Amino acid sequence: MYYDDHKPQHFHVAYEGLEAMCDFDGKIIKGHIPTKAQKLIQEWCEIHKSDLEENWERARQDKPLNWIEPLK
């Protein structure tokens, strides 16, 4: 996530040199990543949707973002 970023709520993903912008359900808004990686992102979003929403609000208020654990 970037501070003062535009709506809709989203985050940026980098995977093996590819980049994409995803919504909080893990759906690609812009860019491209392999289907396998997209499925992992969707799983991660399911677990951390409330964390993503909280960080979006924190970013909009110029507050430090909270670390969100990766999939294990």
C-alpha positions, 0 to 999 in steps of 0.5 A: 500500500502507498500513502495517499493512494487512490480509490478503490481500496487496493494493494500492490503485488510483485511476483517474479518481475511481474506487478499487479494491483489487487483489491481486498478480495485478491482480484486483479484490478490492473496488471498481471501475475500467474494464476497460481500466485493469484490464488495464493493472494486470494487465500491471503486476503481471505485471512487478512481482509480486516487487516488490509482495511485497517491498514488502508485507513491508517495510510489515509491518516498518514499513520504507520502501517501494521505488518501483515503476516505472509502465508505459511 
